[in-house]
């Protein structure tokens, strides 16, 4: 995705912070000059459900939930 949009910041819930996937994301983003910003995790909010309502179920297939 970065190759297309060339963003500077990616935002994730702070439930990713300090986890192997969060650390991998931070390293990967640092390699291209982007950084990860963590926002407070919101309980009972499914990002997968939000994406499916916004973009349709086909776009969420195979994506990791955050």
Backbone bond lengths (Angstrom), bond angles and torsions (degrees), N, CA, C in turn:
res aa  C-N    CA-C-N  psi(-1)  N-CA   C-N-CA  omega(-1)  CA-C   N-CA-C  phi
1 X - - - 1.447 - - 1.525 110.60 -
2 X 1.353 118.20 -40.52 1.456 120.38 -178.36 1.528 111.15 -58.53
3 X 1.315 116.87 -38.26 1.465 120.61 -177.73 1.525 111.95 -57.98
4 X 1.321 117.00 -29.43 1.462 121.55 -178.71 1.533 111.33 -87.30
5 X 1.338 116.85 -47.38 1.464 121.04 -172.21 1.528 114.84 -92.82
6 X 1.332 118.12 -23.53 1.477 122.51 179.58 1.538 112.53 52.88
7 X 1.317 117.15 47.53 1.457 121.26 -179.10 1.528 111.28 -77.58
8 X 1.339 115.98 159.14 1.460 122.58 179.07 1.520 112.65 -96.48
9 X 1.334 115.90 -26.68 1.463 122.00 -174.36 1.516 109.14 -135.80
10 X 1.323 115.89 138.97 1.462 121.48 169.51 1.524 106.76 -120.80
11 X 1.309 117.03 138.90 1.457 122.35 -175.58 1.522 109.20 -110.36
12 X 1.329 115.37 130.93 1.465 121.96 177.73 1.524 108.23 -133.31
13 X 1.324 115.07 159.84 1.461 119.99 173.76 1.519 109.47 -69.97
14 X 1.327 116.71 146.72 1.455 119.10 -176.50 1.525 113.58 -70.12
15 X 1.330 117.71 0.80 1.462 119.71 170.79 1.529 110.70 -70.14
16 X 1.320 117.82 -16.21 1.475 122.58 176.32 1.524 111.42 -84.54
17 X 1.327 117.36 -22.88 1.462 121.44 -173.28 1.527 110.98 -63.18
18 X 1.334 115.68 129.39 1.459 121.10 178.67 1.515 114.53 80.59
19 X 1.331 118.04 1.83 1.459 121.34 178.55 1.524 109.02 -93.84
20 X 1.317 117.67 161.26 1.469 118.68 176.99 1.527 113.18 -55.52
21 X 1.344 117.55 -41.19 1.472 118.70 -179.75 1.529 111.44 -69.94
22 X 1.320 117.66 -34.28 1.460 120.45 176.75 1.519 111.68 -68.45
23 X 1.322 116.34 -41.80 1.460 120.67 178.42 1.527 111.22 -65.66
24 X 1.340 116.44 -38.85 1.466 120.53 175.77 1.525 110.05 -62.46
25 X 1.324 116.64 -44.56 1.463 121.15 179.63 1.526 110.25 -61.37
26 X 1.332 116.96 -43.91 1.462 120.57 179.32 1.529 111.49 -60.95
27 X 1.320 117.04 -44.86 1.468 120.71 178.43 1.529 110.99 -63.09
28 X 1.322 115.87 -45.06 1.470 120.78 -178.60 1.523 111.12 -63.06
29 X 1.309 116.96 -42.50 1.460 120.49 -179.56 1.524 110.92 -70.36
30 X 1.326 117.69 -37.72 1.466 120.96 178.56 1.526 110.61 -61.02
31 X 1.313 117.06 -34.75 1.469 121.24 -179.96 1.529 112.53 -61.72
32 X 1.324 117.09 -26.70 1.467 120.61 -179.48 1.537 112.22 -108.99
33 X 1.329 116.24 8.41 1.456 120.32 177.32 1.513 115.52 84.35
34 X 1.315 117.43 15.86 1.471 121.53 177.87 1.525 108.69 -106.48
35 X 1.306 116.33 161.14 1.462 119.30 178.30 1.523 110.50 -128.23
36 X 1.312 114.73 158.73 1.461 122.13 179.01 1.526 107.75 -99.65
37 X 1.323 116.68 129.31 1.458 122.88 175.02 1.517 106.83 -113.16
38 X 1.315 116.03 127.82 1.461 120.87 -179.29 1.525 109.82 -100.68
39 X 1.323 114.82 130.31 1.464 121.94 175.05 1.522 108.56 -108.28
40 X 1.328 117.02 155.59 1.464 119.00 179.59 1.526 111.79 -55.25
41 X 1.320 114.53 133.31 1.458 121.89 177.71 1.521 109.26 -65.21
42 X 1.315 116.52 136.03 1.459 122.18 179.36 1.522 108.70 -107.30
43 X 1.331 116.07 110.26 1.463 119.68 179.07 1.522 110.49 -65.10
44 X 1.298 114.92 150.15 1.470 123.56 175.69 1.526 113.55 67.64
45 X 1.346 117.78 17.11 1.456 121.07 174.65 1.524 107.15 -118.45
46 X 1.312 116.02 119.12 1.453 121.44 -179.16 1.523 109.93 -96.88
47 X 1.331 116.97 113.26 1.461 118.92 178.51 1.523 110.79 -64.81
48 X 1.332 117.19 -31.79 1.469 119.92 176.93 1.523 110.65 -62.98
49 X 1.315 116.50 -42.68 1.458 120.45 178.70 1.534 110.66 -66.13
50 X 1.326 116.90 -41.85 1.464 119.70 178.28 1.522 111.10 -61.58
51 X 1.340 116.93 -43.93 1.464 119.89 179.02 1.522 110.92 -63.31
52 X 1.327 117.35 -41.01 1.458 118.89 -178.01 1.527 110.98 -66.41
53 X 1.322 116.99 -33.96 1.466 119.51 177.89 1.520 111.21 -72.89
54 X 1.325 116.49 -33.11 1.466 120.47 -177.37 1.535 111.89 -82.87
55 X 1.323 116.63 -44.84 1.461 120.61 -171.53 1.525 114.22 -112.20
56 X 1.302 118.25 -7.87 1.459 121.51 -177.50 1.510 111.53 94.90
57 X 1.289 116.31 150.07 1.462 122.56 -173.92 1.528 113.11 -59.97
58 X 1.313 118.31 -29.43 1.471 120.94 -176.20 1.522 111.59 -63.86
59 X 1.330 118.83 -30.68 1.463 120.20 -176.90 1.511 112.63 -80.38
60 X 1.341 118.52 -14.29 1.456 119.71 -177.28 1.520 111.86 -97.29
61 X 1.309 118.24 -7.25 1.461 120.82 -179.20 1.517 109.65 -63.75
62 X 1.325 115.72 127.15 1.452 121.11 176.40 1.514 114.30 82.24
63 X 1.332 119.23 4.98 1.444 119.44 178.13 1.514 110.38 -95.35
64 X 1.301 116.33 150.04 1.451 121.31 178.14 1.513 108.22 -80.38
65 X 1.307 117.20 142.53 1.449 119.63 176.51 1.506 109.34 -81.81
66 X 1.315 116.75 152.03 1.462 120.08 -179.57 1.499 111.25 -113.07
